[in-house]
Amino acid sequence: MAEMETVMLSISIFFATFFLLGFITLIVVMLRNDAKKEKVKKEIREHGILTLATIKRVFSRSGGNSGYINATLELVFETEDGSKIACKADTVIDALSIQKYQAGEQIPLRYLPADPHKNMLDVPSTFELMKRH
């Protein structure tokens, strides 16, 4: 019996260690990906070209009772060399400004000239929006 308990304890320790290492690996990968995204955003803010993107479609999700709407925008913009780039961008919209985010409207966007698919909206962040109200 003691031998069986030792085997079961060893198996339990193995699986606990396996899952703990998996969880730690997941956290490290997520932090590394966030750091890469922030690096690209910083590069776009510092070296990106400002243009206007045209909204093609809007997909909204409720922002709760906060007065803000989470949305994904399908956009198209033209680069300095005349290429047309289609992209998607997630944003938070103040419910009072919803008319600015309809199909056909234009929105500021920054893109990297060397890789226009690296782009981001040039609109105030959610935190900045909330500070104003």
DSSP file (Angstrom, degrees, kcal/mol; ACC not computed):
  #  RESIDUE AA STRUCTURE BP1 BP2  ACC     N-H-->O    O-->H-N    N-H-->O    O-->H-N    TCO  KAPPA ALPHA  PHI   PSI    X-CA   Y-CA   Z-CA
    1    1 A M     >        0   0    0      0, 0.0     4,-2.2     0, 0.0     5,-0.2   0.000 360.0 360.0 360.0 -43.8    0.0    0.0    0.0
    2    2 A A  H  >  +     0   0    0      1,-0.2     4,-2.1     2,-0.2     5,-0.1   0.868 360.0  53.6 -61.9 -36.4    2.8    2.5    0.9
    3    3 A E  H  > S+     0   0    0      2,-0.2     4,-2.1     1,-0.2    -1,-0.2   0.903 108.3  49.2 -65.4 -40.4    4.4    1.8   -2.5
    4    4 A M  H  > S+     0   0    0      2,-0.2     4,-2.5     1,-0.2    -2,-0.2   0.884 110.5  50.6 -64.9 -40.2    1.1    2.6   -4.3
    5    5 A E  H  X S+     0   0    0     -4,-2.2     4,-2.4     2,-0.2    -1,-0.2   0.876 109.6  51.0 -65.5 -37.6    0.8    5.9   -2.3
    6    6 A T  H  X S+     0   0    0     -4,-2.1     4,-2.4     2,-0.2    -2,-0.2   0.910 111.1  47.7 -66.0 -42.3    4.3    6.8   -3.2
    7    7 A V  H  X S+     0   0    0     -4,-2.1     4,-2.5     2,-0.2    -2,-0.2   0.928 113.1  48.3 -63.2 -45.7    3.6    6.2   -6.9
    8    8 A M  H  X S+     0   0    0     -4,-2.5     4,-2.5     1,-0.2    -2,-0.2   0.895 111.9  49.6 -63.0 -40.3    0.4    8.2   -6.7
    9    9 A L  H  X S+     0   0    0     -4,-2.4     4,-2.6     2,-0.2    -1,-0.2   0.908 110.8  50.0 -64.6 -41.6    2.2   11.1   -4.9
   10   10 A S  H  X S+     0   0    0     -4,-2.4     4,-2.4     2,-0.2    -2,-0.2   0.911 111.5  48.1 -63.1 -42.7    4.9   11.1   -7.5
   11   11 A I  H  X S+     0   0    0     -4,-2.5     4,-2.6     2,-0.2     5,-0.2   0.915 112.0  49.9 -63.8 -43.0    2.4   11.2  -10.3
   12   12 A S  H  X S+     0   0    0     -4,-2.5     4,-2.5     1,-0.2    -2,-0.2   0.912 111.5  47.9 -62.2 -43.4    0.5   14.0   -8.6
   13   13 A I  H  X S+     0   0    0     -4,-2.6     4,-2.6     2,-0.2    -1,-0.2   0.904 111.0  52.3 -64.6 -40.9    3.7   16.0   -8.1
   14   14 A F  H  X S+     0   0    0     -4,-2.4     4,-2.8     2,-0.2    -2,-0.2   0.951 113.0  42.9 -59.1 -50.7    4.7   15.4  -11.8
   15   15 A F  H  X S+     0   0    0     -4,-2.6     4,-2.7     2,-0.2     5,-0.2   0.886 113.8  51.1 -66.4 -38.3    1.3   16.7  -13.1
   16   16 A A  H  X S+     0   0    0     -4,-2.5     4,-2.3    -5,-0.2    -1,-0.2   0.925 113.6  45.3 -63.1 -43.3    1.3   19.7  -10.6
   17   17 A T  H  X S+     0   0    0     -4,-2.6     4,-2.8     2,-0.2     5,-0.2   0.912 112.3  52.2 -65.0 -42.9    4.8   20.6  -11.8
   18   18 A F  H  X S+     0   0    0     -4,-2.8     4,-2.2    -5,-0.2    -2,-0.2   0.931 113.4  42.8 -58.4 -48.9    3.8   20.1  -15.4
   19   19 A F  H  X S+     0   0    0     -4,-2.7     4,-2.5     2,-0.2    -1,-0.2   0.873 113.5  52.1 -69.2 -36.5    0.8   22.4  -15.1
   20   20 A L  H  X S+     0   0    0     -4,-2.3     4,-2.6    -5,-0.2    -2,-0.2   0.929 111.5  46.5 -64.3 -45.3    2.7   25.0  -13.1
   21   21 A L  H  X S+     0   0    0     -4,-2.8     4,-2.5     2,-0.2    -2,-0.2   0.887 112.2  51.5 -64.8 -37.9    5.5   25.1  -15.7
   22   22 A G  H  X S+     0   0    0     -4,-2.2     4,-2.4    -5,-0.2    -2,-0.2   0.915 110.8  47.9 -62.7 -42.9    2.9   25.4  -18.5
   23   23 A F  H  X S+     0   0    0     -4,-2.5     4,-2.3     2,-0.2    -2,-0.2   0.920 112.2  48.5 -64.1 -44.6    1.2   28.2  -16.7
   24   24 A I  H  X S+     0   0    0     -4,-2.6     4,-2.4     1,-0.2    -2,-0.2   0.912 111.5  50.7 -62.5 -42.3    4.5   30.1  -16.1
   25   25 A T  H  X S+     0   0    0     -4,-2.5     4,-2.6     1,-0.2    -2,-0.2   0.913 108.9  51.7 -61.6 -42.9    5.4   29.6  -19.8
   26   26 A L  H  X S+     0   0    0     -4,-2.4     4,-2.5     1,-0.2    -2,-0.2   0.921 110.3  48.2 -59.8 -45.3    2.0   31.0  -20.9
   27   27 A I  H  X S+     0   0    0     -4,-2.3     4,-2.5     2,-0.2    -2,-0.2   0.915 111.9  49.4 -62.4 -43.7    2.5   34.1  -18.7
   28   28 A V  H  X S+     0   0    0     -4,-2.4     4,-2.4     2,-0.2    -2,-0.2   0.918 111.7  48.6 -63.0 -43.6    6.0   34.6  -20.1
   29   29 A V  H  X S+     0   0    0     -4,-2.6     4,-2.6     2,-0.2    -2,-0.2   0.918 111.8  49.5 -63.1 -43.5    4.8   34.3  -23.7
   30   30 A M  H  X S+     0   0    0     -4,-2.5     4,-2.4     1,-0.2    -2,-0.2   0.917 111.9  48.0 -62.7 -43.1    2.0   36.7  -23.1
   31   31 A L  H  X S+     0   0    0     -4,-2.5     4,-2.2     2,-0.2    -1,-0.2   0.899 112.2  49.6 -64.1 -40.1    4.3   39.3  -21.5
   32   32 A R  H  X S+     0   0    0     -4,-2.4     4,-2.1     2,-0.2    -2,-0.2   0.913 111.2  48.8 -65.5 -42.2    6.8   38.9  -24.4
   33   33 A N  H  X S+     0   0    0     -4,-2.6     4,-2.4     2,-0.2    -2,-0.2   0.904 110.8  50.7 -64.1 -41.0    4.0   39.4  -27.0
   34   34 A D  H  X S+     0   0    0     -4,-2.4     4,-2.5     1,-0.2    -1,-0.2   0.902 109.4  51.2 -61.8 -40.8    2.7   42.4  -25.1
   35   35 A A  H  X S+     0   0    0     -4,-2.2     4,-2.1     2,-0.2    -2,-0.2   0.898 110.1  49.4 -63.9 -40.0    6.2   43.9  -25.1
   36   36 A K  H  X S+     0   0    0     -4,-2.1     4,-2.2     2,-0.2    -2,-0.2   0.922 111.3  49.3 -63.8 -44.0    6.6   43.3  -28.9
   37   37 A K  H  X S+     0   0    0     -4,-2.4     4,-2.5     1,-0.2    -2,-0.2   0.909 111.1  49.4 -62.2 -42.2    3.2   45.0  -29.5
   38   38 A E  H  X S+     0   0    0     -4,-2.5     4,-2.5     2,-0.2    -1,-0.2   0.878 108.8  53.3 -65.0 -37.0    4.2   48.0  -27.4
   39   39 A K  H  X S+     0   0    0     -4,-2.1     4,-2.2     2,-0.2    -1,-0.2   0.919 110.6  46.6 -63.1 -43.6    7.5   48.2  -29.2
   40   40 A V  H  X S+     0   0    0     -4,-2.2     4,-2.6     2,-0.2    -2,-0.2   0.917 111.9  51.1 -64.9 -43.1    5.6   48.3  -32.6
   41   41 A K  H  X S+     0   0    0     -4,-2.5     4,-2.8     1,-0.2    -2,-0.2   0.911 110.3  49.3 -60.6 -42.1    3.2   50.9  -31.2
   42   42 A K  H  X S+     0   0    0     -4,-2.5     4,-2.3     2,-0.2    -1,-0.2   0.916 111.1  49.6 -63.1 -42.6    6.0   53.1  -30.0
   43   43 A E  H  X S+     0   0    0     -4,-2.2     4,-3.0     2,-0.2     5,-0.3   0.907 112.0  48.4 -62.7 -41.6    7.7   52.8  -33.5
   44   44 A I  H  X S+     0   0    0     -4,-2.6     4,-2.3     1,-0.2    -2,-0.2   0.926 111.8  49.3 -64.9 -44.0    4.5   53.8  -35.2
   45   45 A R  H  < S+     0   0    0     -4,-2.8    -2,-0.2     1,-0.2    -1,-0.2   0.893 120.0  37.3 -61.0 -39.4    3.9   56.7  -32.9
   46   46 A E  H  < S+     0   0    0     -4,-2.3    -2,-0.2    -5,-0.2    -1,-0.2   0.843 136.1  15.7 -83.1 -35.2    7.5   58.0  -33.4
   47   47 A H  H  < S+     0   0    0     -4,-3.0    -3,-0.2    -5,-0.2    -2,-0.2   0.389  93.5 118.0-123.4   1.3    8.0   57.2  -37.1
   48   48 A G     <  -     0   0    0     -4,-2.3     2,-0.5    -5,-0.3    64,-0.2  -0.323  60.8-123.0 -75.1 155.3    4.5   56.5  -38.5
   49   49 A I  E     -A  111   0A   0     62,-3.1    62,-1.5    -2,-0.0     2,-0.4  -0.840  23.7-130.0 -98.1 131.2    2.9   58.6  -41.2
   50   50 A L  E     +A  110   0A   0     -2,-0.5     2,-0.3    60,-0.2    60,-0.2  -0.658  41.6 148.7 -83.4 132.3   -0.4   60.2  -40.4
   51   51 A T  E     -A  109   0A   0     58,-2.7    58,-2.5    -2,-0.4     2,-0.5  -0.871  46.1-100.1-146.5 178.9   -3.2   59.6  -42.9
   52   52 A L  E     -A  108   0A   0     -2,-0.3    26,-0.5    56,-0.2     2,-0.4  -0.943  30.3-158.4-110.0 130.8   -7.0   59.3  -43.0
   53   53 A A  E     -A  107   0A   0     54,-3.0    54,-2.4    -2,-0.5     2,-0.5  -0.829  14.9-130.2-103.6 145.5   -8.6   55.9  -43.2
   54   54 A T  E     -AB 106  76A   0     22,-3.0    22,-1.5    -2,-0.4     2,-0.4  -0.830  20.0-126.5 -96.4 130.9  -12.1   55.3  -44.5
   55   55 A I  E     + B   0  75A   0     50,-3.1    49,-3.4    -2,-0.5    20,-0.2  -0.636  29.7 174.8 -76.9 125.3  -14.3   53.2  -42.3
   56   56 A K  E     -     0   0A   0     18,-3.6     2,-0.3    -2,-0.4    19,-0.2   0.822  66.4  -2.0 -96.7 -43.5  -15.9   50.3  -44.4
   57   57 A R  E     - B   0  74A   0     17,-1.2    17,-2.8    45,-0.1     2,-0.4  -0.985  58.7-149.0-148.1 155.1  -17.7   48.4  -41.6
   58   58 A V  E     - B   0  73A   0     -2,-0.3     2,-0.5    15,-0.2    15,-0.2  -0.996   5.5-169.8-129.5 130.2  -18.2   48.6  -37.9
   59   59 A F  E     - B   0  72A   0     13,-2.6    13,-2.9    -2,-0.4     2,-0.3  -0.978  18.6-166.5-116.5 116.6  -18.7   45.7  -35.5
   60   60 A S  E     - B   0  71A   0     -2,-0.5     2,-0.3    11,-0.2    11,-0.2  -0.772  14.1-171.1-110.8 152.2  -19.7   46.8  -32.1
   61   61 A R  E     - B   0  70A   0      9,-3.4     9,-1.5    -2,-0.3    -2,-0.0  -0.958  41.0 -89.4-131.0 149.8  -19.9   45.0  -28.7
   62   62 A S  E     - B   0  69A   0     -2,-0.3     7,-0.1     7,-0.2     3,-0.1  -0.266  22.4-157.0 -61.4 142.4  -21.4   46.5  -25.6
   63   63 A G    >   -     0   0    0      5,-0.5     3,-0.7     1,-0.5     2,-0.2   0.187  43.6-119.1 -99.5  13.7  -19.1   48.5  -23.3
   64   64 A G  T 3   -     0   0    0      1,-0.2     3,-0.5     2,-0.1    -1,-0.5  -0.564  62.5 -36.1  82.3-150.1  -21.4   47.8  -20.4
   65   65 A N  T 3  S+     0   0    0     -2,-0.2    -1,-0.2     1,-0.2    -3,-0.0   0.266 111.2 100.0 -91.4  11.1  -23.0   50.7  -18.6
   66   66 A S  S <  S-     0   0    0     -3,-0.7    -1,-0.2     2,-0.2    -2,-0.1   0.626  93.6-115.4 -77.9 -13.2  -20.0   52.9  -19.0
   67   67 A G  S    S+     0   0    0     -3,-0.5    28,-3.0     1,-0.4    29,-0.3   0.574  83.1 108.1  87.3   9.1  -21.3   54.9  -22.0
   68   68 A Y  E     - C   0  94A   0     26,-0.2    -5,-0.5    -5,-0.2     2,-0.5  -0.904  57.1-147.7-120.9 150.2  -18.5   53.5  -24.2
   69   69 A I  E     -BC  62  93A   0     24,-2.9    24,-3.2    -2,-0.3     2,-0.4  -0.969  10.8-138.0-120.4 128.3  -18.8   51.0  -27.0
   70   70 A N  E     +BC  61  92A   0     -9,-1.5    -9,-3.4    -2,-0.5     2,-0.3  -0.715  36.6 175.4 -80.5 131.6  -16.1   48.4  -27.9
   71   71 A A  E     -BC  60  91A   0     20,-2.9    20,-2.8    -2,-0.4     2,-0.5  -0.982  33.6-146.8-142.7 150.8  -15.8   48.2  -31.7
   72   72 A T  E     -BC  59  90A   0    -13,-2.9   -13,-2.6    -2,-0.3     2,-0.5  -0.982  24.4-156.6-112.4 126.4  -13.8   46.7  -34.4
   73   73 A L  E     -BC  58  89A   0     16,-3.3    16,-2.0    -2,-0.5     2,-0.6  -0.877  10.0-147.9-106.3 132.0  -13.5   48.9  -37.5
   74   74 A E  E     +BC  57  88A   0    -17,-2.8   -18,-3.6    -2,-0.5   -17,-1.2  -0.897  34.4 179.5 -93.7 124.9  -12.7   47.6  -41.0
   75   75 A L  E     -BC  55  87A   0     12,-3.2    12,-2.1    -2,-0.6     2,-0.3  -0.799  26.7-160.9-126.3 161.2  -10.7   50.3  -42.7
   76   76 A V  E     +BC  54  86A   0    -22,-1.5   -22,-3.0    -2,-0.3     2,-0.3  -0.985  18.3 171.4-140.0 137.8   -9.0   51.1  -45.9
   77   77 A F  E     - C   0  85A   0      8,-2.3     8,-3.2    -2,-0.3     2,-0.4  -0.956  27.8-123.2-142.4 162.4   -6.3   53.8  -46.4
   78   78 A E  E     - C   0  84A   0    -26,-0.5     6,-0.2    -2,-0.3   -26,-0.1  -0.899  22.5-140.6-109.5 133.9   -3.9   54.9  -49.0
   79   79 A T    >   -     0   0    0      4,-2.7     3,-1.9    -2,-0.4    -1,-0.0  -0.299  35.1 -96.1 -82.3 172.6   -0.1   55.0  -48.5
   80   80 A E  T 3  S+     0   0    0      1,-0.3    -1,-0.1     2,-0.1    -2,-0.0   0.817 126.5  53.6 -59.4 -30.5    2.1   57.8  -49.8
   81   81 A D  T 3  S-     0   0    0      2,-0.1    -1,-0.3     1,-0.0    -3,-0.0   0.394 123.4-103.9 -88.4   5.7    3.0   55.6  -52.8
   82   82 A G  S <  S+     0   0    0     -3,-1.9     2,-0.1     1,-0.3    -2,-0.1   0.425  71.6 144.3  92.4  -0.7   -0.7   55.2  -53.6
   83   83 A S        -     0   0    0     -5,-0.1    -4,-2.7     1,-0.1     2,-0.5  -0.472  45.7-133.8 -70.7 142.2   -1.1   51.6  -52.4
   84   84 A K  E     -C   78   0A   0     -6,-0.2     2,-0.5    -2,-0.1    -6,-0.2  -0.868  21.9-166.5 -99.0 129.5   -4.5   50.8  -50.8
   85   85 A I  E     -C   77   0A   0     -8,-3.2    -8,-2.3    -2,-0.5     2,-0.4  -0.961   7.0-157.0-119.4 128.5   -4.3   48.9  -47.5
   86   86 A A  E     +C   76   0A   0     -2,-0.5     2,-0.3   -10,-0.2   -10,-0.2  -0.851  27.6 152.1-100.9 140.9   -7.2   47.2  -45.8
   87   87 A C  E     -C   75   0A   0    -12,-2.1   -12,-3.2    -2,-0.4     2,-0.3  -0.947  36.3-124.4-155.3 173.0   -7.0   46.6  -42.1
   88   88 A K  E     -C   74   0A   0     -2,-0.3     2,-0.4   -14,-0.2   -14,-0.2  -0.942  21.7-172.5-123.9 149.6   -9.0   46.1  -38.9
   89   89 A A  E     -C   73   0A   0    -16,-2.0   -16,-3.3    -2,-0.3     2,-0.4  -0.993  16.3-140.7-144.2 135.7   -8.6   48.1  -35.7
   90   90 A D  E     +C   72   0A   0     -2,-0.4     2,-0.3   -18,-0.2   -18,-0.2  -0.759  34.8 156.7 -91.6 141.5  -10.2   47.7  -32.3
   91   91 A T  E     -C   71   0A   0    -20,-2.8   -20,-2.9    -2,-0.4     2,-0.5  -0.949  40.6-117.2-153.3 171.1  -11.2   50.8  -30.5
   92   92 A V  E     -C   70   0A   0     -2,-0.3     2,-0.5   -22,-0.2   -22,-0.2  -0.981  29.4-157.3-117.8 128.4  -13.5   52.2  -27.8
   93   93 A I  E     -C   69   0A   0    -24,-3.2   -24,-2.9    -2,-0.5     2,-0.4  -0.897  19.0-124.9-111.9 131.0  -16.1   54.7  -28.9
   94   94 A D  E >   -C   68   0A   0     -2,-0.5     3,-2.5   -26,-0.2   -26,-0.2  -0.599  25.3-132.0 -66.5 126.5  -17.8   57.3  -26.7
   95   95 A A  G >  S+     0   0    0    -28,-3.0     3,-1.0    -2,-0.4    -1,-0.2   0.783 106.3  59.2 -56.4 -28.1  -21.5   56.6  -27.2
   96   96 A L  G 3  S+     0   0    0    -29,-0.3    -1,-0.3     1,-0.2     3,-0.2   0.676 107.2  47.2 -74.0 -16.1  -22.1   60.3  -27.7
   97   97 A S  G X  S+     0   0    0     -3,-2.5     3,-2.0     1,-0.2     4,-0.3   0.155  72.9 118.5-108.6  17.4  -19.6   60.3  -30.7
   98   98 A I  G X   +     0   0    0     -3,-1.0     3,-1.7     1,-0.3    -1,-0.2   0.788  65.1  67.1 -57.8 -30.6  -21.0   57.2  -32.4
   99   99 A Q  G >  S+     0   0    0      1,-0.3     3,-0.6    -3,-0.2    -1,-0.3   0.752  93.1  60.9 -64.6 -22.5  -21.9   59.2  -35.6
  100  100 A K  G <  S+     0   0    0     -3,-2.0    -1,-0.3     1,-0.2    -2,-0.2   0.602 100.4  57.6 -76.6 -10.8  -18.1   59.8  -36.2
  101  101 A Y  G <  S+     0   0    0     -3,-1.7     2,-0.3    -4,-0.3    -1,-0.2  -0.286  78.7 118.0-118.7  45.9  -17.6   56.0  -36.5
  102  102 A Q  S X  S-     0   0    0     -3,-0.6     3,-2.2     1,-0.1   -47,-0.3  -0.734  76.6 -77.6-108.3 158.9  -20.0   55.0  -39.3
  103  103 A A  T 3  S+     0   0    0     -2,-0.3   -47,-0.2     1,-0.3     3,-0.1  -0.297 120.0  27.0 -54.8 134.3  -19.2   53.5  -42.7
  104  104 A G  T 3  S+     0   0    0    -49,-3.4    -1,-0.3     1,-0.4   -48,-0.1   0.095  94.7 116.2  97.1 -21.4  -17.9   56.1  -45.1
  105  105 A E    <   -     0   0    0     -3,-2.2   -50,-3.1   -50,-0.1    -1,-0.4  -0.368  61.7-126.5 -75.4 160.1  -16.5   58.3  -42.3
  106  106 A Q  E     -A   54   0A   0    -52,-0.2   -52,-0.2    -3,-0.1    -4,-0.1  -0.833  22.5-172.1-111.3 150.4  -12.7   59.0  -42.0
  107  107 A I  E     -A   53   0A   0    -54,-2.4   -54,-3.0    -2,-0.3     2,-0.1  -0.996  31.2-102.4-140.7 140.6  -10.5   58.4  -39.0
  108  108 A P  E     +A   52   0A   0      0, 0.0    14,-2.4     0, 0.0     2,-0.3  -0.389  44.1 174.4 -66.5 140.0   -6.9   59.3  -38.4
  109  109 A L  E     -AD  51 121A   0    -58,-2.5   -58,-2.7    12,-0.3     2,-0.4  -0.993  20.9-148.4-145.2 145.0   -4.4   56.4  -38.6
  110  110 A R  E     +AD  50 120A   0     10,-2.9    10,-2.3    -2,-0.3     2,-0.3  -0.935  19.6 178.3-114.8 141.8   -0.6   56.1  -38.5
  111  111 A Y  E     -AD  49 119A   0    -62,-1.5   -62,-3.1    -2,-0.4     8,-0.2  -0.967  33.4-109.9-139.3 155.8    1.3   53.5  -40.4
  112  112 A L  E >   - D   0 115A   0      6,-2.0     3,-0.8     3,-0.7     6,-0.3  -0.754  22.3-143.3 -84.6 126.9    4.9   52.6  -40.9
  113  113 A P  T 3  S+     0   0    0      0, 0.0    -1,-0.1     0, 0.0   -65,-0.1   0.848 101.2  52.1 -59.5 -34.4    6.1   53.5  -44.4
  114  114 A A  T 3  S+     0   0    0      1,-0.3    -2,-0.0     2,-0.1     0, 0.0   0.754 130.4  15.2 -74.4 -23.2    8.3   50.3  -44.6
  115  115 A D  E X   -D  112   0A   0     -3,-0.8     3,-2.6     3,-0.2    -3,-0.7  -0.617  65.7-176.0-151.0  84.1    5.4   48.1  -43.6
  116  116 A P  E 3  S+     0   0A   0      0, 0.0    -2,-0.1     0, 0.0    -1,-0.1   0.666  80.7  72.9 -60.7 -16.3    2.0   49.8  -43.9
  117  117 A H  E 3  S+     0   0A   0      1,-0.1     2,-1.0    -6,-0.1    -6,-0.0   0.638  82.5  77.8 -73.9 -11.2    0.3   46.7  -42.4
  118  118 A K  E <  S+     0   0A   0     -3,-2.6    -6,-2.0    -6,-0.3     2,-0.3  -0.856  74.2 130.8 -93.8 102.1    1.8   47.9  -39.1
  119  119 A N  E     -D  111   0A   0     -2,-1.0     2,-0.3    -8,-0.2    -8,-0.2  -0.922  36.1-166.9-148.1 167.7   -0.6   50.6  -38.3
  120  120 A M  E     -D  110   0A   0    -10,-2.3   -10,-2.9    -2,-0.3   -31,-0.1  -0.983  33.8 -94.5-158.0 151.7   -2.8   52.0  -35.5
  121  121 A L  E     -D  109   0A   0     -2,-0.3     2,-0.5   -12,-0.2   -12,-0.3  -0.372  26.2-142.5 -64.4 147.6   -5.6   54.5  -35.0
  122  122 A D        +     0   0    0    -14,-2.4   -13,-0.1    -2,-0.0    -1,-0.1  -0.553  59.7 117.5-110.9  63.6   -4.5   57.9  -34.0
  123  123 A V  S    S-     0   0    0     -2,-0.5   -16,-0.0   -16,-0.1    -2,-0.0  -0.852  74.1 -79.0-125.5 160.6   -7.4   58.6  -31.6
  124  124 A P        -     0   0    0      0, 0.0    -1,-0.1     0, 0.0    -3,-0.0  -0.255  51.5-112.0 -60.3 146.6   -7.5   59.3  -27.9
  125  125 A S     >  -     0   0    0      1,-0.1     4,-2.2   -34,-0.1     5,-0.2  -0.261  27.7-104.7 -72.5 165.8   -7.2   56.2  -25.6
  126  126 A T  H  > S+     0   0    0      1,-0.2     4,-2.5     2,-0.2     5,-0.2   0.902 122.8  54.1 -56.2 -43.3  -10.1   55.0  -23.5
  127  127 A F  H  > S+     0   0    0      1,-0.2     4,-2.0     2,-0.2    -1,-0.2   0.911 107.9  49.0 -60.9 -43.2   -8.4   56.4  -20.4
  128  128 A E  H  > S+     0   0    0      1,-0.2     4,-1.1     2,-0.2    -1,-0.2   0.892 110.7  51.4 -63.1 -39.1   -8.1   59.9  -22.0
  129  129 A L  H  X S+     0   0    0     -4,-2.2     4,-0.7     1,-0.2     3,-0.4   0.919 110.3  48.1 -62.7 -44.0  -11.8   59.7  -23.0
  130  130 A M  H >< S+     0   0    0     -4,-2.5     3,-0.7     1,-0.2    -1,-0.2   0.847 105.5  58.4 -67.4 -34.1  -12.8   58.8  -19.5
  131  131 A K  H 3< S+     0   0    0     -4,-2.0    -1,-0.2     1,-0.2    -2,-0.2   0.821 100.2  58.6 -64.5 -30.3  -10.7   61.6  -17.9
  132  132 A R  H 3<        0   0    0     -4,-1.1    -1,-0.2    -3,-0.4    -2,-0.2   0.764 360.0 360.0 -71.1 -24.7  -12.6   64.2  -20.0
  133  133 A H    <<        0   0    0     -3,-0.7    -1,-0.2    -4,-0.7    -2,-0.2   0.428 360.0 360.0-102.2 360.0  -16.0   63.2  -18.5
